[in-house]
Structure formats: structure tokens, C-alpha cells
């Protein structure tokens, strides 16, 4: 995938998203769901957090969807690293378990939101509207 330089966002631009999950089926399902949304541009996908950190730096996404259960470096550490970039993306933790402690750990690490993987089809697009209200007009 070719890296595109970060571009400033205006209200007509699409939300640039990087999707990170080691489960190929879930990754494919997420890409499928996001492809139906006209206000979204999936700029990349990764199956490891190391790959995600490199892609985030190269692609400049506005949002990174991170599987919070990925092995080292932990989702929390990856979140902190991505927050060091001059133009830090918003981060949504994708949780296997909707237990409140997982939400708390994601929030403590700096994630902007957390959503259970079992609720993605119903919760993800409304969450995008909440995180990027300026893009609701682009639909």
C-alpha cells in the first residue's frame, strides 16, 4: 500500500482510518463495514501493533481502530506511541470483552473510545459520528 502524506481535514474530507486486528476474518468484516460508509477512507490495515505504529506514522490516519487484545507491544503502549506523533490520530479500542475494566484500561492509555467487537456492526458508525461530527455532512 502506498503511503500518502497527511492532509489537513476540512468538513468535506473523508475520515482516514487505519484498522488493526490480527484476526483476518474480523479485519475483513471491518473493512467491509467501513467500505459502505461514504465519509470513510480506509488508508491501511495491519495485523500487528508494530506494523500499525509504522503505518500510522506513514499514512497519517485520523482514526486508528486497535484490537486491544493484540500481543506485545500492548494496545496501551501502542496508543501512547501514536499519541507522540505531531498529528495524533483518535484511537478506538476494539474489545473482546465488554468488561468495564477493559474500557477503563483503554481510557487510561489515552483511547478516545472503546467498543466491543460483538457490537461493531451497530455501534461503529454512530461512534464515528460522535468522534467526527464535522463529517456527518459528508455522508
C-alpha positions in Angstrom: 0.0 0.0 0.0 1.4 3.4 -0.9 1.8 5.9 1.9 0.0 9.2 1.4 1.2 12.3 3.2 -1.1 13.7 5.9 -3.5 16.3 4.6 -5.4 18.8 6.7 -9.0 17.9 7.1 -11.9 20.1 6.0 -15.6 19.3 6.5 -15.9 17.7 3.1 -12.9 15.4 3.5 -13.3 11.7 4.4 -12.2 10.2 7.7 -8.9 8.5 7.2 -8.9 5.2 9.1 -6.2 2.6 9.9 -7.7 -0.8 11.1 -5.6 -3.1 13.3 -6.6 -6.6 14.1 -4.8 -9.9 13.9 -7.9 -11.9 13.2 -8.2 -11.9 9.4 -12.0 -12.6 9.4 -12.7 -9.6 11.7 -10.3 -7.4 9.8 -12.1 -8.3 6.6 -15.5 -7.7 8.2 -14.4 -4.3 9.5 -13.1 -3.3 6.1 -16.3 -4.4 4.5 -18.4 -2.4 7.0 -16.3 0.7 6.6 -16.3 0.4 2.8 -20.1 1.1 2.8 -19.6 4.5 4.6 -19.1 7.4 2.1 -17.4 9.6 4.7 -14.7 7.0 5.3 -11.4 6.3 3.6 -9.6 3.2 4.9 -6.0 4.1 4.3 -4.5 0.9 5.7 -4.8 -2.2 7.7 -2.3 -4.0 10.0 -2.3 -7.4 11.7 0.2 -6.4 14.4 0.8 -3.4 16.6 4.3 -2.9 15.4 3.0 -2.7 11.8 0.3 -0.3 13.0 2.8 2.1 14.6 4.8 2.2 11.3 1.7 2.6 9.2 0.2 5.3 11.4 3.4 7.4 11.1 3.5 6.9 7.3 -0.2 7.2 6.5 -1.4 9.9 8.9 -4.8 8.4 9.7 -7.3 10.5 11.7 -8.6 7.4 13.4 -7.0 4.1 14.4 -9.2 1.1 15.3 -7.0 -1.1 17.5 -7.7 -4.7 18.7 -6.9 -4.1 22.3 -6.1 -7.8 22.9 -3.1 -7.9 20.5 0.2 -9.2 22.0 3.3 -7.1 22.6 3.6 -4.2 22.5 0.3 -3.9 24.3 -2.5 -1.8 22.9 -1.9 0.7 25.7 1.7 1.1 24.8 0.9 1.5 21.1 -1.7 4.1 22.0 0.9 6.1 23.9 3.4 5.8 21.0 0.8 7.0 18.4 0.0 9.9 20.7 3.6 11.2 20.3 3.1 12.0 16.6 2.7 15.7 15.8 -0.8 15.0 14.4 -2.1 12.3 16.7 -5.0 10.1 15.5 -8.0 9.4 17.5 -7.9 5.9 18.8 -10.8 3.4 19.4 -10.0 0.3 21.3 -11.8 -2.8 19.9 -12.6 -5.0 23.0 -13.1 -8.8 23.0 -14.8 -8.4 26.4 -17.1 -5.6 27.3 -15.9 -5.7 30.9 -15.7 -2.2 32.4 -12.0 -2.9 33.4 -11.1 -3.2 29.8 -12.8 0.1 29.0 -11.0 1.7 31.9 -7.6 0.4 30.7 -8.2 1.8 27.2 -9.3 5.2 28.6 -6.3 5.3 30.9 -4.0 4.6 28.0 -5.5 7.5 26.0 -8.0 5.8 23.8 -10.8 8.2 22.7 -13.4 5.4 22.9 -13.8 1.7 23.2 -16.3 -0.7 21.7 -16.9 -4.4 22.0 -16.2 -6.4 18.8 -19.6 -8.1 19.2 -21.3 -4.7 18.8 -19.2 -3.3 15.9 -22.0 -3.5 13.2 -24.4 -1.5 15.3 -22.0 0.8 17.3 -19.1 1.7 15.0 -20.8 4.1 12.5 -22.6 6.1 15.3 -19.3 6.3 17.1 -17.7 7.8 14.0 -20.4 10.4 14.0 -19.7 11.2 17.7 -15.9 11.4 17.2 -16.1 13.3 13.9 -19.3 15.4 14.0 -17.9 17.6 11.2 -18.1 14.7 8.8 -21.8 13.9 9.2 -22.5 16.4 6.4 -20.2 14.4 4.0 -22.5 11.4 4.0 
